[in-house]
Amino acid sequence: MFKNLLTAVFIIFFKCSFSQTYTLSSEAKISVITVAPGSSLNDAFGHNAIRIKDPVKNLDISFDYGRFDFDAPNFYLNFARGKLNYSIGASNYYDFLKFYKWQNRTVEEQVLNLTQKQKQKLYDYLVNNYQPKNRNYLYDFFYDNCATKIKDVLNQSTSNAILFNPPKDFKPQTFRSLIQDKLDWNSWGSLGIDIALGSVIDRNATAEEHMFLPAYIHTFFDHATFKDNDTAVVGQSILAYKQTNQPKSNYFLINPIVVFGLIGLFILIITYKNYKRNQRSKWLDLALFSITGIIGLVILLLWFATDHKATHQNYNLLWACALNLVVIGQLLRQTPKNWFIKYLKFLVIMLCLLTLHWIIGVQVFAFGLIPLLIALSIRYLYLITYYTNRVNSQ
């Protein structure tokens, strides 16, 4: 019982230390922490935090804006709708570091050249933000996340005194390429992102917009200066932990190119057999129209029924047409209506437009889909020929 009481007192003490405001001593140091990407999709882009260290006050706390609760009411629904709340979290810095060492992720620290007034203002801001009534914020992957919050908090506490200079070798990239740089192009995560996110992320991000990624927080702080005196914002850089080598997973047999390549080959084989026998595999067409229609419906919902900005203007609808669900009944007929043949021609034109959009850079599509898109094109062309012959023979 006495042990449990001590534990409870210890927890209460730590919670109070995170939410209690101190007057920082002249020995206090404030740092930006950058954690390298992890092995899973949800941590593939890295993480950032702010460290407050004051040996005189016995303080060593890390604040970060990457907390969320899987058990929160309607978590998955809110995530899908773009209404997911993230929150600021606080922890003992060495517990924070220990966790990322356990995950074998590189951790870098940049000690900032802030004035005593700026340090105190930043610390007070974080403590106030950590109060339960202030903790939550509406998450946005590109514009309001664990990385952008670091920049915003520093701007707030320094009255926008920092100039974030791009490095000399800086080359603007699109939001999509910035994301894909952190992913294996032939992974399911990469495929899902390219299907779900629209052409709005295919524009070049401004230099400061690159800072939605933790790695660019580190890069831009490295080159940041104060506007009034042109001195460097970062006074010292520390490598807190270096990732050790780890073997890469080999998913050769289940990556998108292989899976969709096999699916595409299967569609082509069935189509060839249908052609030789002058028949149609109804089950295949029902499956293709159902699956592409459902994917198209989801894309439409992400575009028009959610608050996600990055899902707008998604031209994956050119191959995943939601109208396929509406016209699917025509596939059950031996001879469809004449307008259905025109609709099939429309689907072929849509696939041609997709290729044009890709070539001229309106939107970049998932490379893993290429075998499926080729197979769909050939299947639609076969259906046009098949149905046209049936109509003409009547």
TORMARNU-587566 format. One record per residue (C-alpha): residue number from 1; residue in one letter; chain; x negated, z, y. Coordinates in steps of 0.25 Angstrom, whole numbers, plus 5000, padded with zeros to 4 digits. Example, Ala and Ser with C-alpha at 12.3 -4.5 7.8 and 13.67 -1.06 7.14 Angstrom:
<pamis>
 num residu chaine    x    z    y
   1      A      A 4951 5031 4982
   2      S      A 4945 5029 4996
</pamis>
This chain:
<pamis>
 num residu chaine    x    z    y
   1      M      A 5000 5000 5000
   2      F      A 4989 5004 5009
   3      K      A 4982 4990 5006
   4      N      A 4995 4983 5010
   5      L      A 4996 4990 5023
   6      L      A 4982 4987 5027
   7      T      A 4985 4972 5023
   8      A      A 4997 4972 5032
   9      V      A 4989 4978 5044
  10      F      A 4978 4968 5042
  11      I      A 4988 4956 5043
  12      I      A 4996 4962 5055
  13      F      A 4982 4964 5062
  14      F      A 4978 4950 5060
  15      K      A 4992 4944 5064
  16      C      A 4991 4953 5076
  17      S      A 4977 4948 5079
  18      F      A 4982 4933 5079
  19      S      A 4994 4936 5088
  20      Q      A 4987 4946 5098
  21      T      A 4980 4942 5110
  22      Y      A 4966 4947 5114
  23      T      A 4958 4945 5126
  24      L      A 4946 4937 5120
  25      S      A 4932 4941 5122
  26      S      A 4921 4933 5128
  27      E      A 4916 4931 5113
  28      A      A 4928 4924 5109
  29      K      A 4927 4910 5104
  30      I      A 4938 4899 5102
  31      S      A 4936 4888 5092
  32      V      A 4943 4876 5087
  33      I      A 4943 4875 5072
  34      T      A 4944 4862 5064
  35      V      A 4947 4861 5049
  36      A      A 4944 4849 5042
  37      P      A 4955 4842 5033
  38      G      A 4959 4847 5020
  39      S      A 4962 4840 5007
  40      S      A 4977 4840 5008
  41      L      A 4986 4832 5017
  42      N      A 4991 4843 5025
  43      D      A 4977 4847 5029
  44      A      A 4971 4833 5029
  45      F      A 4969 4833 5044
  46      G      A 4962 4846 5046
  47      H      A 4966 4858 5055
  48      N      A 4962 4865 5068
  49      A      A 4962 4880 5073
  50      I      A 4957 4888 5084
  51      R      A 4948 4900 5082
  52      I      A 4948 4912 5091
  53      K      A 4936 4921 5088
  54      D      A 4933 4933 5096
  55      P      A 4923 4943 5089
  56      V      A 4925 4953 5100
  57      K      A 4940 4954 5097
  58      N      A 4938 4952 5082
  59      L      A 4946 4939 5083
  60      D      A 4944 4927 5074
  61      I      A 4957 4919 5073
  62      S      A 4960 4905 5071
  63      F      A 4973 4898 5076
  64      D      A 4979 4885 5070
  65      Y      A 4991 4877 5072
  66      G      A 4993 4872 5058
  67      R      A 5002 4882 5052
  68      F      A 5016 4879 5045
  69      D      A 5025 4886 5036
  70      F      A 5030 4878 5023
  71      D      A 5040 4889 5021
  72      A      A 5046 4887 5035
  73      P      A 5061 4883 5034
  74      N      A 5063 4868 5033
  75      F      A 5048 4865 5033
  76      Y      A 5048 4852 5026
  77      L      A 5060 4847 5034
  78      N      A 5054 4851 5047
  79      F      A 5041 4844 5043
  80      A      A 5048 4831 5040
  81      R      A 5056 4832 5053
  82      G      A 5044 4834 5061
  83      K      A 5048 4848 5065
  84      L      A 5038 4857 5058
  85      N      A 5032 4869 5065
  86      Y      A 5018 4872 5064
  87      S      A 5012 4885 5069
  88      I      A 4999 4892 5074
  89      G      A 4992 4901 5064
  90      A      A 4981 4911 5066
  91      S      A 4972 4917 5056
  92      N      A 4958 4924 5055
  93      Y      A 4948 4913 5057
  94      Y      A 4940 4916 5044
  95      D      A 4953 4915 5036
  96      F      A 4956 4902 5042
  97      L      A 4941 4897 5039
  98      K      A 4942 4903 5025
  99      F      A 4954 4895 5022
 100      Y      A 4948 4881 5026
 101      K      A 4935 4885 5019
 102      W      A 4944 4887 5007
 103      Q      A 4950 4873 5009
 104      N      A 4936 4867 5011
 105      R      A 4939 4861 5024
 106      T      A 4928 4860 5035
 107      V      A 4931 4870 5047
 108      E      A 4924 4867 5061
 109      E      A 4925 4876 5073
 110      Q      A 4923 4872 5088
 111      V      A 4920 4884 5097
 112      L      A 4926 4881 5111
 113      N      A 4920 4883 5124
 114      L      A 4932 4890 5131
 115      T      A 4932 4900 5142
 116      Q      A 4936 4914 5140
 117      K      A 4949 4911 5147
 118      Q      A 4952 4898 5139
 119      K      A 4949 4906 5126
 120      Q      A 4959 4917 5130
 121      K      A 4969 4907 5134
 122      L      A 4968 4900 5120
 123      Y      A 4968 4913 5112
 124      D      A 4980 4918 5120
 125      Y      A 4987 4904 5118
 126      L      A 4985 4905 5103
 127      V      A 4989 4919 5101
 128      N      A 5002 4916 5109
 129      N      A 5004 4904 5101
 130      Y      A 5003 4912 5088
 131      Q      A 5014 4921 5092
 132      P      A 5026 4918 5081
 133      K      A 5035 4912 5092
 134      N      A 5024 4902 5097
 135      R      A 5018 4898 5084
 136      N      A 5026 4886 5079
 137      Y      A 5024 4872 5085
 138      L      A 5030 4859 5081
 139      Y      A 5020 4851 5073
 140      D      A 5016 4837 5075
 141      F      A 5005 4831 5067
 142      F      A 4999 4823 5078
 143      Y      A 5002 4830 5091
 144      D      A 5004 4845 5088
 145      N      A 4997 4850 5076
 146      C      A 4985 4860 5072
 147      A      A 4975 4851 5079
 148      T      A 4982 4847 5092
 149      K      A 4986 4862 5094
 150      I      A 4971 4865 5095
 151      K      A 4970 4855 5106
 152      D      A 4983 4860 5113
 153      V      A 4979 4874 5113
 154      L      A 4965 4872 5119
 155      N      A 4971 4863 5130
 156      Q      A 4981 4874 5133
 157      S      A 4971 4885 5133
 158      T      A 4961 4878 5142
 159      S      A 4972 4871 5151
 160      N      A 4968 4858 5146
 161      A      A 4953 4859 5150
 162      I      A 4948 4852 5138
 163      L      A 4945 4837 5137
 164      F      A 4945 4832 5123
 165      N      A 4935 4821 5123
 166      P      A 4935 4811 5111
 167      P      A 4921 4809 5104
 168      K      A 4913 4797 5108
 169      D      A 4916 4790 5095
 170      F      A 4931 4792 5096
 171      K      A 4940 4781 5092
 172      P      A 4955 4782 5093
 173      Q      A 4963 4782 5080
 174      T      A 4978 4781 5077
 175      F      A 4985 4793 5073
 176      R      A 4987 4787 5059
 177      S      A 4972 4784 5057
 178      L      A 4968 4798 5062
 179      I      A 4977 4804 5051
 180      Q      A 4973 4794 5040
 181      D      A 4958 4797 5043
 182      K      A 4961 4811 5037
 183      L      A 4967 4805 5025
 184      D      A 4964 4797 5013
 185      W      A 4971 4783 5016
 186      N      A 4975 4782 5002
 187      S      A 4982 4796 5000
 188      W      A 4996 4800 5000
 189      G      A 4995 4808 5013
 190      S      A 4990 4795 5020
 191      L      A 5001 4787 5014
 192      G      A 5012 4797 5018
 193      I      A 5007 4798 5032
 194      D      A 5006 4783 5034
 195      I      A 5021 4781 5029
 196      A      A 5027 4793 5037
 197      L      A 5020 4791 5050
 198      G      A 5023 4779 5059
 199      S      A 5016 4770 5068
 200      V      A 5016 4780 5080
 201      I      A 5003 4786 5073
 202      D      A 4996 4772 5073
 203      R      A 4993 4773 5088
 204      N      A 4979 4777 5093
 205      A      A 4979 4792 5096
 206      T      A 4973 4796 5109
 207      A      A 4960 4804 5108
 208      E      A 4967 4817 5110
 209      E      A 4978 4814 5100
 210      H      A 4967 4813 5089
 211      M      A 4966 4828 5090
 212      F      A 4979 4830 5081
 213      L      A 4968 4830 5070
 214      P      A 4959 4842 5068
 215      A      A 4947 4834 5067
 216      Y      A 4949 4828 5081
 217      I      A 4951 4842 5087
 218      H      A 4937 4845 5082
 219      T      A 4932 4832 5087
 220      F      A 4938 4832 5101
 221      F      A 4935 4847 5103
 222      D      A 4920 4843 5100
 223      H      A 4921 4833 5112
 224      A      A 4930 4841 5121
 225      T      A 4926 4846 5135
 226      F      A 4931 4854 5146
 227      K      A 4937 4846 5157
 228      D      A 4931 4854 5168
 229      N      A 4917 4855 5164
 230      D      A 4915 4845 5153
 231      T      A 4909 4856 5144
 232      A      A 4912 4855 5129
 233      V      A 4924 4862 5123
 234      V      A 4917 4866 5110
 235      G      A 4905 4875 5111
 236      Q      A 4902 4876 5096
 237      S      A 4905 4869 5083
 238      I      A 4905 4877 5070
 239      L      A 4907 4872 5056
 240      A      A 4914 4883 5050
 241      Y      A 4916 4877 5036
 242      K      A 4911 4864 5030
 243      Q      A 4919 4858 5019
 244      T      A 4912 4856 5006
 245      N      A 4913 4843 4998
 246      Q      A 4925 4842 4989
 247      P      A 4929 4831 4979
 248      K      A 4939 4821 4984
 249      S      A 4952 4820 4976
 250      N      A 4954 4806 4969
 251      Y      A 4968 4802 4968
 252      F      A 4966 4787 4965
 253      L      A 4978 4786 4956
 254      I      A 4988 4792 4965
 255      N      A 4984 4787 4979
 256      P      A 4994 4778 4987
 257      I      A 4987 4765 4985
 258      V      A 4986 4766 4969
 259      V      A 5001 4772 4969
 260      F      A 5007 4761 4978
 261      G      A 4998 4751 4972
 262      L      A 5004 4754 4958
 263      I      A 5018 4754 4964
 264      G      A 5016 4741 4971
 265      L      A 5010 4734 4958
 266      F      A 5022 4739 4950
 267      I      A 5032 4733 4961
 268      L      A 5024 4720 4960
 269      I      A 5024 4720 4945
 270      I      A 5039 4722 4944
 271      T      A 5042 4712 4955
 272      Y      A 5033 4702 4948
 273      K      A 5041 4704 4935
 274      N      A 5054 4703 4943
 275      Y      A 5049 4690 4948
 276      K      A 5046 4684 4935
 277      R      A 5059 4688 4929
 278      N      A 5067 4685 4941
 279      Q      A 5073 4699 4942
 280      R      A 5073 4711 4950
 281      S      A 5069 4726 4946
 282      K      A 5081 4733 4954
 283      W      A 5075 4747 4951
 284      L      A 5062 4743 4958
 285      D      A 5069 4738 4971
 286      L      A 5078 4750 4971
 287      A      A 5066 4759 4970
 288      L      A 5058 4751 4981
 289      F      A 5070 4751 4991
 290      S      A 5073 4766 4989
 291      I      A 5059 4771 4990
 292      T      A 5056 4762 5003
 293      G      A 5069 4765 5009
 294      I      A 5067 4780 5007
 295      I      A 5053 4780 5013
 296      G      A 5059 4772 5025
 297      L      A 5070 4782 5027
 298      V      A 5060 4794 5027
 299      I      A 5051 4786 5037
 300      L      A 5064 4784 5046
 301      L      A 5067 4799 5045
 302      L      A 5053 4802 5049
 303      W      A 5054 4793 5061
 304      F      A 5068 4796 5066
 305      A      A 5072 4809 5060
 306      T      A 5060 4818 5063
 307      D      A 5051 4823 5074
 308      H      A 5038 4817 5068
 309      K      A 5032 4808 5079
 310      A      A 5022 4801 5069
 311      T      A 5033 4796 5060
 312      H      A 5039 4786 5071
 313      Q      A 5038 4771 5071
 314      N      A 5035 4771 5056
 315      Y      A 5034 4757 5051
 316      N      A 5033 4761 5036
 317      L      A 5048 4757 5038
 318      L      A 5043 4743 5036
 319      W      A 5041 4745 5021
 320      A      A 5049 4758 5019
 321      C      A 5063 4753 5024
 322      A      A 5074 4763 5024
 323      L      A 5084 4751 5024
 324      N      A 5080 4749 5009
 325      L      A 5089 4761 5006
 326      V      A 5101 4754 5013
 327      V      A 5099 4741 5006
 328      I      A 5095 4746 4992
 329      G      A 5109 4743 4987
 330      Q      A 5106 4728 4987
 331      L      A 5096 4730 4976
 332      L      A 5107 4734 4967
 333      R      A 5113 4721 4968
 334      Q      A 5109 4709 4960
 335      T      A 5111 4700 4972
 336      P      A 5110 4707 4985
 337      K      A 5116 4703 4999
 338      N      A 5109 4692 5006
 339      W      A 5105 4702 5017
 340      F      A 5097 4710 5007
 341      I      A 5087 4698 5005
 342      K      A 5085 4698 5020
 343      Y      A 5083 4713 5020
 344      L      A 5072 4711 5009
 345      K      A 5066 4700 5019
 346      F      A 5066 4711 5030
 347      L      A 5059 4721 5021
 348      V      A 5048 4710 5019
 349      I      A 5047 4708 5034
 350      M      A 5046 4723 5036
 351      L      A 5034 4723 5027
 352      C      A 5028 4712 5034
 353      L      A 5030 4720 5047
 354      L      A 5023 4732 5041
 355      T      A 5011 4723 5038
 356      L      A 5011 4718 5053
 357      H      A 5012 4733 5058
 358      W      A 5001 4737 5050
 359      I      A 4992 4725 5054
 360      I      A 4994 4727 5069
 361      G      A 4993 4742 5068
 362      V      A 5007 4746 5071
 363      Q      A 5006 4756 5060
 364      V      A 4997 4758 5048
 365      F      A 5003 4760 5035
 366      A      A 4999 4766 5022
 367      F      A 4989 4758 5014
 368      G      A 4994 4764 5001
 369      L      A 5007 4757 5004
 370      I      A 5001 4743 5003
 371      P      A 5003 4740 4988
 372      L      A 5018 4745 4990
 373      L      A 5020 4736 5002
 374      I      A 5015 4724 4995
 375      A      A 5024 4727 4983
 376      L      A 5036 4729 4992
 377      S      A 5034 4716 4999
 378      I      A 5033 4708 4986
 379      R      A 5045 4715 4980
 380      Y      A 5053 4712 4993
 381      L      A 5049 4697 4992
 382      Y      A 5053 4696 4978
 383      L      A 5067 4703 4981
 384      I      A 5069 4692 4992
 385      T      A 5066 4681 4982
 386      Y      A 5074 4687 4971
 387      Y      A 5086 4690 4979
 388      T      A 5086 4677 4986
 389      N      A 5086 4669 4973
 390      R      A 5097 4677 4968
 391      V      A 5105 4674 4980
 392      N      A 5102 4659 4980
 393      S      A 5106 4659 4965
 394      Q      A 5120 4663 4968
</pamis>
